[in-house]
Amino acid sequence: MWRAQLAGLADVRHCIAIDLPADGRPDLAALIESVGESRADLVGHSWGGHELLAAWRRSPACIRSIALLGVMFSADSAHAAPNARRPVAIDDQEGVVRSITVPLLVATGDGDINTPPDLCRKLAGANPGARWVEIAGAGHMSPVEQPGQVNAALRALWYDSVALEHRSTQRNTEGA
C-alpha cells in the first residue's frame, strides 16, 4: 500500500515499508539502527499508527517525526473491546499522544468511515503541536486513494522536522 510514497518521497527520505510482525511488537528502534540511522520519521496507517504510539512510548529518542494516517482513539470506536490487546491501552492513548514532542501529523480521508475525520481530528486535538490534514476524495486507504495529497502532507511534516532540528542545533551551538 505504500508504493506511491516509496517512489514519490525517495528524493527527500530513505523510505522503507515494513510489515508488522504477528505479535504486534516491532522493535522500531532496532530496525532504525539496522539501516544505519539514529532517528527516523515514522508513518503509520490505522493499527500501524497505534504501533507508532507504542514505539514513541518505548523509544522516543529515535523518532524525528510521526505521521498517523487513519488513526483515532480506540475508546471512540464502536467496536472497542475493553480487554482487547492493543499496542497502547485505551486508557493510556490520550496521554501518549499528548506526550509527543516531535512534529506530528494526523490525517484521514474525508470519506473515511472506519476512522472518521471528526474522530481523527479529536486525536490531533490532544496534542497542541499536531498538524491536522483531511485528505479530499479519500476513504480509509488515503495513501493509495490520494497519494499526491498524502505525499504533500508528509513533505510538509518532514520540512517541519528538519527546521526544528536545525533550530535546536543552532541554539545548542550558539549557547556553547
C-alpha positions in Angstrom: 0.0 0.0 0.0 3.0 2.4 0.4 4.3 2.1 -3.2 3.3 5.7 -4.1 5.1 7.0 -1.0 8.2 4.9 -1.5 8.6 6.2 -5.1 7.2 9.7 -4.6 9.2 10.6 -1.5 12.5 9.0 -2.3 14.1 12.3 -3.2 13.7 13.6 0.4 13.9 10.4 2.6 15.2 6.9 2.5 11.8 5.2 2.7 11.3 1.7 3.9 7.9 0.0 4.2 7.6 -2.9 6.8 5.0 -5.5 7.6 4.4 -5.6 11.3 5.3 -8.9 13.0 2.4 -11.1 14.0 3.0 -10.4 17.7 2.4 -6.7 17.1 5.5 -5.6 19.0 8.0 -4.4 16.4 11.3 -3.1 17.7 11.4 0.0 15.6 14.5 1.4 17.4 16.4 -1.7 16.4 15.1 -1.5 12.8 16.2 2.2 12.6 19.6 1.3 13.9 19.9 -1.7 11.5 19.6 0.6 8.4 22.4 2.9 9.8 20.2 5.7 11.2 19.9 7.1 14.7 16.5 8.8 14.1 13.6 8.3 11.7 10.3 9.7 10.5 7.6 7.1 11.3 4.4 6.8 9.2 1.7 4.5 10.3 -1.7 3.7 9.0 -4.7 2.5 11.1 -3.4 -0.2 13.5 0.1 0.6 12.4 -0.4 4.1 13.8 -1.2 2.6 17.2 2.1 0.7 16.9 3.9 4.0 16.4 2.3 5.4 19.6 3.8 2.4 21.4 7.2 3.0 19.7 7.1 6.6 20.9 6.4 5.4 24.5 9.3 2.9 24.3 12.0 4.8 22.3 11.2 8.5 21.7 14.9 9.4 21.1 15.0 7.5 17.8 11.9 9.3 16.4 12.2 12.5 14.4 8.5 12.9 13.4 5.3 10.8 13.5 2.5 10.7 10.9 -0.7 8.9 11.9 -3.0 8.2 8.9 -6.5 6.9 9.6 -5.9 6.7 13.4 -8.3 7.6 16.2 -8.5 6.8 19.9 -9.6 3.2 20.4 -12.1 4.4 23.0 -14.0 6.3 20.2 -14.6 3.1 18.2 -17.9 1.4 18.3 -16.0 -1.9 18.2 -13.6 -1.2 21.0 -13.5 -4.2 23.2 -12.1 -3.0 26.6 -9.9 -6.1 27.2 -8.5 -6.5 23.6 -4.8 -6.5 23.3 -3.6 -3.1 21.9 -0.1 -1.6 21.4 -1.2 1.1 23.9 -4.0 0.5 26.4 -7.2 2.6 25.7 -6.8 4.5 29.0 -3.2 5.5 28.1 -3.6 6.6 24.5 -4.5 10.2 25.1 -1.6 10.7 27.4 0.8 9.2 24.9 -0.5 11.5 22.1 -0.1 14.5 24.5 3.5 13.4 25.2 4.7 13.5 21.6 7.2 16.4 21.3 8.3 15.8 17.7 6.4 17.1 14.7 3.1 15.2 14.5 0.7 14.8 11.5 -2.7 13.3 11.9 -4.6 12.8 8.7 -7.5 10.8 7.3 -9.7 10.7 4.2 -12.8 13.0 4.2 -14.8 9.9 3.3 -13.2 7.5 5.8 -16.0 5.6 7.6 -13.5 3.4 9.6 -11.7 6.3 11.2 -14.0 9.3 10.6 -12.4 12.8 10.2 -14.1 14.1 13.4 -12.7 11.3 15.5 -9.2 11.6 14.0 -9.4 15.4 14.5 -10.1 14.7 18.1 -6.9 12.7 18.4 -5.0 15.5 16.7 -6.5 17.9 19.2 -5.0 16.1 22.1 -1.5 17.4 21.1 -1.3 21.2 20.7 1.6 20.8 18.2 -0.2 18.4 15.9 -0.9 19.2 12.3 -4.3 18.1 11.1 -5.0 17.2 7.4 -8.2 15.9 5.8 -7.4 14.1 2.6 -10.1 15.1 0.0 -11.6 12.3 -2.0 -10.2 9.5 0.1 -11.7 6.9 2.4 -9.7 4.8 4.8 -6.9 4.0 2.4 -5.8 7.5 1.7 -2.1 6.6 0.9 -3.5 4.5 -2.1 -6.5 6.6 -2.9 -4.9 10.1 -2.9 -1.1 9.5 -2.9 -0.3 13.0 -4.0 -2.1 14.6 -1.1 -0.6 12.2 1.4 2.9 12.8 -0.1 2.4 16.6 0.2 1.3 16.3 3.8 4.4 14.1 4.6 6.7 16.5 2.8 5.4 19.4 4.9 5.7 17.4 8.1 9.3 16.4 7.3 10.2 20.0 6.4 9.0 21.0 9.9 11.1 18.2 11.4 14.2 19.4 9.6 13.6 23.0 10.5 13.0 22.1 14.2 16.3 20.1 14.2 18.1 23.0 12.6 16.8 25.5 15.2 17.7 23.1 18.0 21.2 22.5 16.7 21.7 26.3 16.2 20.6 27.1 19.8 22.9 24.4 21.1 25.8 25.8 19.1 25.2 29.4 20.0 25.0 28.5 23.7 28.3 26.7 23.7 
